[in-house]
């Protein structure tokens, strides 16, 4: 839940020019495109005509809060839009991975490629039967290892069969993938929407040259198949693979095979969106009202005539929210807007208008109500976003840095910490000794007895869990318990989490936030599902889960899912436990004024993030143009985020970072910083109210503008959006 405030005059000049110009012409173009939707060029018989695609619909609501405005104050206007696309519940998706099995992929690259694809498959909703995945490998020729299937076991078996040796005929792989997609169309019932994707990966050049590859890709693209290309390593043919992709947005480059996991996760998240290609809005305030400068939340800009315009690409169907503040200049009752118009383009080129019921507001004369004074925000020490160089050219990279820190807190803001430790038989010997050392080091670092809000407890688990030490601030009690740890028996991770949750509940109410540190070196006896269920229950109570995976036998996928975002740790061996627990100690010795701090960095359309270059990996749910991070809690030291960005086209525009903190009283404050194309600037903004999630910024380097025809405001229905908290 963050903002994208383009507040500087001229910062979105391209949006202004494109939204207001050529509206009728674009409507005609979209209508012609829809009427002339090309039939698939296929190698097997299919129905002669493509059925007409019904347009997506939108539930658009608008509210003003407060509805009664004292003189000199402002009201916040909020527009919420949620989209519904016909066939979404029955639509099918077919994805074919075209994997490089040439000799240059032998060893670690092949292993990392297989792991990245396996994680893609694991996070895909294959169980609903509407998604199927195939695997094609290519060497000197291509072979379909797995026809399209929704069986995870079958796909895992096929991945294990990949052996890297031989040549590199990428076009053979793309051709085989396309043929597999065509073959599978006969299994899709008539009238059911089908989306098809080829994801082709290579670490080198095509054996028969770039022309053969681009021709094979063009054949698929002409048949409305989305082609995503990935070049990995220094020998990858970047220009050719970029040309093979459907658009530059669907080309990815990884300098190392270790980046493939993040690249494929980004691709997976991109494929989940795409139903709504573009959204455009225009709000015109009523006479007697003006839009407060710097108040837009969303990819918008105030025009010289006083109206506000938004333009956004690749809109999530689950909904977007745009906001602005209105300041009355006269007393009385009036509609908040003279006009509120909009339109969107869906994935089938349907242009759909958006209508709003506009609320009324009442402005009181001076002295009728006292002026509201918002609570003061925590003082900001640092809030800066920089881009170096500030204007990279197409194909060039730049470094993006964001640094954020608050002034030191005055009052203690400690934590209730439950250490949930695996003491099964596999932990005997060196692992147990290392665990004892690591826990002692953690306890020694914490200011027990100095901060009354800080307490620590210990739970151990084998095939069952045991509360060894309830929450305490006594170092002697903790030291005695650590020295008594022993290892024997099975592994029930969910039992440990359940006991830890109960021990924390027994310590309420008391000052402090709550953390569980859970460590395991193996798989849970009853599988991962109970672990995830119990971890979800823990996190639902606002408890942060720090998960530590020890050694090669640990179920990394399960423990990663159990952890709170950004709080998963791996210790390759017993010697790594001490520094791992020290890192968790740094998280515990943190700013507890906020239950959570979220950061979203949004790029202008000409830039995108380079996967694998983040110093701290972002949360799931972002994309190459918009990423977010969640920190529970905020470190005392300055928060530093960095990544490389790449210019996909020439151009300029501001990158925006927004830090949003949710106080322990539920109050939300927000700080924004902007890296402009000319000179980096810092613009702090405080919003002491809870607001819904903002829209995803523009994701297409060369957008097609939606026409917006102004129509008069209708109705005065008031919609007050429910307060929402940051995910």
NORMOLIN-V440940 format. One record per backbone hydrogen bond with DSSP energy under -1.0 kcal/mol. NH is the residue of the N-H (numbers start at 1). CO is the residue of the C=O. E is the energy in kcal/mol with one decimal. If there is no record, write none. Layout:
# NORMOLIN-V440940
NH:CO:E + NH:CO:E
This chain:
# NORMOLIN-V440940
7:5:-1.3 + 11:8:-2.4 + 13:10:-1.3 + 16:12:-1.9 + 17:13:-2.6 + 18:14:-2.2 + 19:15:-2.7 + 20:16:-1.9 + 21:17:-1.1 + 26:22:-1.8 + 27:23:-1.9 + 28:24:-1.9 + 29:25:-2.1 + 30:26:-2.8 + 31:27:-2.2 + 32:28:-2.4 + 33:29:-2.5 + 34:30:-2.2 + 35:31:-2.5 + 36:32:-2.2 + 37:34:-1.1 + 57:84:-3.2 + 59:82:-3.0 + 61:80:-2.7 + 63:78:-2.4 + 65:76:-2.0 + 69:362:-3.4 + 73:70:-2.1 + 75:326:-2.3 + 76:65:-2.4 + 77:324:-3.0 + 78:63:-2.8 + 79:322:-2.7 + 80:61:-2.9 + 81:320:-2.5 + 82:59:-1.6 + 83:317:-1.9 + 84:57:-2.6 + 88:85:-1.8 + 91:87:-2.6 + 92:193:-3.3 + 93:130:-2.5 + 94:195:-2.7 + 95:132:-2.3 + 96:197:-2.4 + 97:134:-2.8 + 98:199:-3.2 + 99:136:-3.1 + 101:138:-2.3 + 103:166:-2.0 + 105:102:-1.8 + 106:103:-1.7 + 110:105:-1.5 + 111:107:-2.0 + 112:108:-2.8 + 113:109:-2.4 + 114:110:-2.6 + 115:111:-2.3 + 116:112:-2.4 + 117:113:-2.3 + 118:114:-2.5 + 119:115:-2.3 + 120:116:-1.9 + 121:117:-2.6 + 122:118:-2.5 + 123:119:-1.7 + 124:121:-1.3 + 126:124:-2.1 + 129:126:-1.6 + 132:93:-2.3 + 133:149:-2.9 + 134:95:-2.5 + 135:146:-1.8 + 136:97:-3.3 + 137:143:-2.4 + 138:99:-2.0 + 139:141:-3.3 + 143:137:-2.6 + 145:135:-1.4 + 146:135:-2.0 + 149:133:-1.8 + 155:151:-2.1 + 156:152:-2.6 + 157:153:-2.2 + 158:154:-2.2 + 159:155:-2.4 + 160:156:-1.6 + 161:158:-1.0 + 162:159:-1.2 + 165:101:-2.5 + 169:139:-3.3 + 173:169:-1.4 + 174:170:-2.3 + 175:171:-2.5 + 176:172:-2.4 + 177:173:-2.3 + 178:174:-2.4 + 179:175:-2.4 + 180:176:-2.0 + 181:177:-2.0 + 182:178:-2.5 + 183:179:-2.5 + 184:180:-1.8 + 187:184:-1.7 + 188:185:-1.6 + 192:189:-1.8 + 195:92:-2.2 + 197:94:-2.4 + 198:226:-2.9 + 199:96:-2.7 + 200:228:-2.9 + 201:98:-2.6 + 202:230:-2.0 + 207:168:-2.9 + 209:206:-1.6 + 213:209:-1.1 + 214:210:-2.9 + 215:211:-2.0 + 216:212:-1.9 + 217:213:-2.5 + 218:214:-2.5 + 219:215:-1.9 + 220:216:-1.4 + 221:217:-2.8 + 222:218:-2.6 + 224:221:-1.8 + 225:220:-2.0 + 226:196:-2.6 + 228:198:-3.4 + 229:250:-2.1 + 230:200:-2.5 + 231:252:-2.7 + 232:202:-2.4 + 233:254:-2.8 + 237:204:-1.4 + 238:236:-1.7 + 241:237:-2.5 + 242:238:-2.5 + 243:239:-1.8 + 244:240:-1.8 + 245:241:-1.3 + 246:227:-2.6 + 250:247:-2.2 + 251:248:-1.6 + 252:229:-2.2 + 254:231:-2.8 + 259:256:-1.8 + 260:257:-1.7 + 263:259:-2.1 + 264:260:-2.9 + 265:261:-1.7 + 266:262:-2.3 + 267:263:-2.3 + 268:264:-2.5 + 269:265:-2.1 + 270:266:-2.2 + 271:267:-2.3 + 272:268:-1.1 + 277:345:-1.9 + 278:345:-1.5 + 279:312:-2.8 + 280:343:-2.6 + 281:310:-1.9 + 282:341:-2.7 + 283:308:-2.7 + 284:339:-3.0 + 289:286:-1.8 + 290:327:-1.7 + 292:325:-3.0 + 295:292:-1.4 + 297:323:-2.8 + 300:298:-2.4 + 301:309:-2.0 + 303:307:-3.4 + 306:303:-2.2 + 308:283:-2.7 + 309:301:-2.3 + 310:281:-2.1 + 311:299:-1.7 + 312:279:-2.5 + 314:277:-2.5 + 315:276:-2.2 + 319:316:-1.4 + 320:81:-2.3 + 322:79:-2.2 + 323:297:-2.0 + 324:77:-1.8 + 326:75:-2.8 + 327:290:-3.1 + 329:288:-3.2 + 332:363:-2.3 + 334:361:-2.2 + 336:359:-2.8 + 338:284:-2.9 + 339:284:-1.6 + 341:282:-2.5 + 343:280:-2.2 + 344:352:-2.2 + 345:278:-2.1 + 346:350:-2.0 + 347:275:-1.8 + 349:346:-1.9 + 352:344:-3.0 + 354:342:-2.5 + 358:714:-1.2 + 361:334:-2.8 + 362:67:-2.5 + 363:332:-2.8 + 364:69:-2.5 + 368:365:-1.5 + 381:405:-2.0 + 382:405:-2.1 + 384:403:-2.3 + 386:401:-2.7 + 388:399:-2.4 + 395:647:-3.4 + 396:393:-2.6 + 398:645:-2.4 + 399:388:-3.1 + 400:643:-3.0 + 401:386:-2.4 + 402:641:-3.0 + 403:384:-2.4 + 404:639:-2.5 + 405:382:-2.4 + 407:379:-2.5 + 416:513:-3.7 + 417:455:-2.8 + 418:515:-2.3 + 419:457:-2.8 + 420:517:-3.7 + 421:459:-2.9 + 423:461:-2.3 + 425:489:-2.4 + 427:424:-2.0 + 428:425:-1.6 + 432:427:-1.3 + 433:429:-2.0 + 434:430:-2.7 + 435:431:-2.2 + 436:432:-2.5 + 437:433:-2.1 + 438:434:-2.5 + 439:435:-2.7 + 440:436:-2.3 + 441:437:-2.3 + 442:438:-2.1 + 443:439:-2.7 + 444:440:-2.4 + 445:441:-1.4 + 446:442:-1.2 + 448:446:-2.3 + 450:447:-1.3 + 451:447:-1.9 + 454:451:-2.0 + 455:415:-2.0 + 456:472:-2.9 + 457:417:-2.7 + 458:469:-2.0 + 459:419:-3.4 + 460:466:-2.4 + 461:421:-2.0 + 462:464:-2.8 + 466:460:-2.8 + 468:458:-1.5 + 468:466:-1.1 + 469:458:-2.2 + 472:456:-1.8 + 478:474:-1.7 + 479:475:-2.8 + 480:476:-2.2 + 481:477:-1.8 + 482:478:-2.4 + 483:479:-2.0 + 485:482:-1.3 + 488:423:-2.4 + 492:462:-2.1 + 496:492:-1.5 + 497:493:-2.2 + 498:494:-2.4 + 499:495:-2.2 + 500:496:-2.4 + 501:497:-2.5 + 502:498:-2.0 + 503:499:-2.2 + 504:500:-2.0 + 505:501:-2.2 + 506:502:-1.8 + 508:505:-1.4 + 513:414:-1.9 + 515:416:-2.9 + 516:544:-2.8 + 517:418:-2.7 + 518:546:-2.5 + 519:420:-2.5 + 520:548:-1.9 + 525:491:-3.5 + 527:524:-1.8 + 532:528:-2.4 + 533:529:-2.4 + 534:530:-2.3 + 535:531:-2.8 + 536:532:-2.6 + 537:533:-1.8 + 538:534:-2.2 + 539:535:-2.8 + 540:536:-2.1 + 541:538:-1.2 + 542:539:-2.0 + 543:538:-1.4 + 544:514:-2.2 + 546:516:-3.3 + 547:567:-1.8 + 548:518:-2.8 + 549:569:-2.5 + 550:520:-2.5 + 551:571:-2.9 + 554:551:-1.0 + 556:554:-1.6 + 559:555:-2.5 + 560:556:-2.4 + 561:557:-1.7 + 562:558:-1.9 + 563:559:-1.5 + 564:545:-2.4 + 567:564:-2.3 + 569:547:-2.8 + 571:549:-3.2 + 576:573:-1.6 + 577:574:-1.6 + 580:576:-1.8 + 581:577:-2.8 + 582:578:-2.0 + 583:579:-2.0 + 584:580:-1.8 + 585:581:-2.1 + 586:582:-1.7 + 587:583:-1.3 + 588:584:-2.1 + 589:585:-2.5 + 590:588:-1.9 + 591:634:-3.3 + 595:662:-2.5 + 597:631:-2.5 + 598:660:-2.8 + 599:629:-2.8 + 600:658:-2.1 + 601:627:-2.6 + 602:656:-2.9 + 603:625:-2.7 + 607:604:-1.9 + 608:646:-1.7 + 609:624:-3.7 + 610:644:-2.6 + 613:610:-1.4 + 615:642:-2.0 + 619:628:-3.2 + 623:626:-2.9 + 627:601:-2.0 + 629:599:-2.9 + 631:597:-2.8 + 634:591:-1.0 + 639:404:-3.6 + 641:402:-2.8 + 643:400:-1.8 + 645:398:-2.8 + 646:608:-3.0 + 647:396:-2.4 + 648:606:-1.9 + 649:606:-1.1 + 655:675:-2.5 + 656:602:-2.6 + 657:673:-3.3 + 658:600:-2.4 + 659:671:-3.1 + 660:598:-2.9 + 661:669:-2.5 + 662:596:-2.5 + 663:667:-3.8 + 664:593:-1.2 + 666:663:-2.1 + 669:661:-2.2 + 671:659:-3.1 + 673:657:-3.1 + 674:681:-1.0 + 675:655:-3.2 + 681:674:-1.8 + 713:338:-2.0 + 719:62:-1.1
